[in-house]
């Protein structure tokens, strides 16, 4: 629209110059100047017509740990409940391999298990289906919004073998000497005091119970938080030993995560 106006002005100027006898040369000079002025107008119009660039979802996944305020005391990296959907992509079953994880922890029909830092309950419902009506799953989280999300999900799924637990930053609040296995997935960097938390979690295990810890590798591949927020498996092994646990197995079948399994070492916790 602006370009058309400039052309009309050039034509009018030429007619005016011709009427006054100013000659063709002055008219051409006016057209050239007006054409030069029209270039910024064309560029501006093209920029306005272009759609905004689309953002890839992967950077959002890699930066999903955000500071939140809640009941967790000094926590600075609790997972925001509003972003729970990011944890449940359609391909997660393929790379998380829940059945192989549960096999490694020897979770079977009738088992009593804990899901620590259960979030929205992605693993909780899979654990509940595995242990069946004769088993029990304790789904623990320290954020009330997460606990409520799990309760809604369990109700939708029609599961009657899940109990939700609102834990604290240092104690998951599980019953003592009752659990066959505890699963801790993708929350190691959120723990305020990993040693104390693992020590209290271990008290809930039966004598031959197992604790499985899964978290993202520091190779930068796949989903997960930013690299600086990821935890070295050696740090977890050290803290688990300080909590009275011993390393039983290291599994490497998960493409983006390490998987460590611990058991009680026999000393009083």
C-alpha atoms as one frame of an Amber mdcrd trajectory, in Angstrom:
protein
   0.000   0.000   0.000   2.806   2.399   0.931   4.703   1.507  -2.273   1.684
   2.321  -4.423   1.434   5.743  -2.801   5.104   6.424  -3.611   4.576   5.504
  -7.280   1.565   7.787  -7.556   3.653  10.599  -6.054   6.373   9.971  -8.655
   3.874  10.048 -11.539   2.317  13.237 -10.226   5.743  14.825  -9.880   6.656
  13.899 -13.452   3.425  15.359 -14.819   4.021  18.500 -12.807   7.589  18.796
 -14.090   6.474  18.207 -17.673   3.797  20.882 -17.396   6.392  23.310 -16.145
   8.851  22.372 -18.843  11.422  21.058 -16.357  12.326  18.191 -18.704  12.629
  14.414 -18.592  15.905  14.359 -16.658  14.402  15.929 -13.526  11.458  13.554
 -13.707  13.706  10.479 -13.859  15.749  11.756 -10.917  12.566  12.077  -8.846
  11.516   8.514  -9.691  14.936   7.127  -8.683  14.850   8.920  -5.337  11.359
   7.719  -4.553  12.304   4.139  -5.498  15.220   4.273  -3.069  12.899   5.461
  -0.331  10.546   2.552  -1.013  13.151  -0.188  -0.202  12.825   0.084   3.624
   9.058   0.037   3.221   9.196  -3.237   1.269  11.534  -4.855   3.827   9.286
  -3.827   6.697   6.230  -5.248   4.951   7.994  -8.577   4.286   9.086  -8.888
   7.920   5.526  -8.276   9.106   4.201 -11.031   6.808   6.678 -13.692   7.989
   5.343 -15.998  10.771   7.273 -16.102  14.076   9.957 -18.826  14.200   8.855
 -22.093  15.788  10.732 -23.263  18.868  11.867 -26.848  19.276  10.385 -28.622
  22.330  13.750 -30.164  23.259  15.334 -27.030  24.825  12.244 -26.723  27.024
  12.725 -30.292  28.162  16.385 -29.686  28.860  15.603 -26.664  31.010  12.562
 -27.996  32.800  13.904 -27.715  36.362  12.663 -24.352  37.597  12.783 -22.764
  41.051   9.433 -22.933  42.821   8.151 -21.843  46.176   6.274 -24.310  48.331
   6.456 -26.534  51.382   9.898 -27.900  50.607  11.976 -25.565  52.729  15.319
 -24.804  51.089  14.634 -26.637  47.843  15.520 -24.592  44.789  14.949 -27.087
  41.949  11.626 -28.758  42.605   9.824 -29.737  39.452   6.940 -27.340  38.676
   3.581 -29.176  38.709   2.317 -27.110  35.773   4.919 -28.811  33.559   3.952
 -32.414  34.348   2.906 -32.958  30.738   6.535 -32.620  29.644   7.377 -35.807
  31.554   4.892 -37.956  29.695   5.746 -37.847  26.028   4.322 -40.596  23.815
   7.776 -42.149  23.397   8.693 -42.383  27.082   7.728 -46.049  27.361  10.219
 -46.815  24.593  13.255 -45.211  26.254  12.274 -45.525  29.937  11.693 -49.306
  29.608   9.513 -49.621  32.740   9.088 -53.402  32.487  12.847 -54.017  32.420
  13.293 -51.587  35.325  10.707 -53.437  37.404  12.256 -56.791  36.463  15.660
 -55.596  37.688  14.108 -54.586  41.009  12.365 -57.994  41.228   8.948 -56.367
  41.470   6.248 -58.974  40.944   2.637 -59.746  41.742   1.999 -59.067  45.425
   5.067 -56.867  45.956   4.930 -53.801  48.189   6.849 -50.957  46.588   7.501
 -47.230  46.939   7.658 -44.587  44.207   9.648 -41.692  45.698   9.257 -38.301
  44.062   6.405 -39.813  42.098   5.445 -36.546  40.379   2.329 -37.087  38.290
   2.359 -40.859  38.785   3.749 -42.069  35.442   5.662 -44.893  37.126   3.093
 -45.281  39.917   0.374 -46.672  37.677   2.811 -49.052  35.979   3.995 -50.294
  39.361   0.394 -50.731  40.488  -0.449 -52.838  37.449   2.651 -54.970  37.999
   2.012 -55.733  41.691  -1.689 -56.361  41.093  -4.543 -56.339  43.628  -2.482
 -58.348  46.148   0.321 -55.784  46.136   0.595 -52.163  47.201   2.285 -49.020
  45.904   3.201 -46.064  48.106   3.359 -43.013  45.831   5.324 -40.312  47.676
   6.024 -36.693  46.840   6.769 -33.617  48.929   4.602 -31.269  46.864   0.866
 -31.343  47.654   0.042 -30.545  44.009   1.867 -33.690  42.888   0.088 -35.826
  45.481  -3.267 -34.492  44.293  -2.337 -35.152  40.655  -1.512 -38.784  41.502
  -4.798 -39.224  43.380  -6.772 -37.937  40.393  -4.870 -40.225  38.062  -5.324
 -43.287  40.255  -9.055 -42.585  40.421  -9.271 -42.285  36.623  -7.387 -45.574
  36.224  -9.622 -47.319  38.747  -6.661 -48.532  40.818  -7.251 -49.550  44.428
  -3.715 -50.565  45.372  -2.072 -47.133  45.561  -1.608 -45.039  48.693  -0.325
 -41.490  48.328   2.117 -40.095  50.877   3.103 -36.462  51.449   6.704 -36.746
  52.566   9.272 -34.176  53.619  12.578 -33.164  52.113  14.436 -35.595  54.403
  11.902 -38.327  55.169   9.528 -39.984  52.684   7.312 -41.191  55.530   7.111
 -44.840  54.456   6.249 -47.649  56.906   9.284 -49.378  58.438  10.446 -52.822
  57.252   7.519 -53.166  54.849   8.721 -52.597  51.283  10.228 -55.023  48.785
  11.517 -52.250  46.544  11.759 -48.469  46.250  12.103 -46.640  42.950  13.567
 -43.134  42.714  13.440 -41.689  39.192  14.785 -38.332  37.990  14.745 -36.500
  41.327  18.323 -36.888  42.622  19.186 -33.252  41.918  16.112 -32.078  43.856
  17.115 -33.730  47.130  18.005 -31.311  49.905  19.890 -33.941  51.958  20.384
 -37.075  49.886  22.095 -39.066  52.647  19.346 -38.452  55.200  16.605 -39.153
  52.686  18.176 -42.436  51.573  18.768 -43.446  55.176  15.077 -42.971  55.995
  14.028 -44.686  52.773  16.220 -47.689  53.614  14.433 -48.108  56.954  11.292
 -48.913  54.986  12.921 -51.868  53.210  12.580 -55.500  54.133  15.956 -57.215
  54.822  16.431 -58.128  51.149  14.653 -55.090  49.734  16.121 -53.021  46.918
  16.361 -49.317  46.089  16.630 -48.390  42.420  17.859 -44.915  41.463  17.520
 -43.703  37.883  18.705 -40.339  36.623  20.004 -38.645  33.505  23.519 -39.116
  32.195  25.779 -36.136  31.652  26.318 -36.836  27.955  23.694 -34.288  26.891
  21.644 -36.786  24.890  17.880 -37.145  25.042  15.469 -35.310  27.342  16.148
 -34.156  30.886  17.332 -31.064  32.741  20.251 -28.835  31.805  23.657 -30.534
  32.063  24.739 -28.453  35.059  21.730 -29.751  37.012  22.468 -33.430  36.425
  24.067 -35.628  39.060  27.095 -37.901  38.697  26.354 -41.545  39.522  29.523
 -41.585  41.645  27.998 -38.930  43.907  24.904 -41.053  44.393  27.004 -44.128
  45.158  28.956 -42.167  47.771  25.816 -40.800  49.438  24.125 -44.198  49.373
  27.141 -45.743  51.137  26.970 -42.993  53.772  23.289 -43.868  54.237  24.136
 -47.498  55.013  23.453 -48.960  51.571  25.660 -51.067  49.324  25.705 -51.091
  45.542  24.296 -54.312  44.116  24.014 -53.654  40.376  24.701 -51.102  37.662
  22.444 -51.380  34.630  23.203 -49.846  31.237  20.107 -50.723  29.169  18.559
 -47.243  29.478  19.717 -45.008  26.593  19.644 -41.643  28.383  19.929 -42.590
  32.049  22.044 -44.534  34.504  20.366 -47.101  36.757  21.832 -48.108  40.131
  20.402 -50.694  42.524  21.259 -50.682  46.229  20.478 -52.952  49.149  20.970
 -52.877  52.893  24.513 -53.684  53.970  23.508 -55.296  57.241  24.432 -52.541
  59.665  21.860 -50.671  61.700  20.370 -47.705  59.846
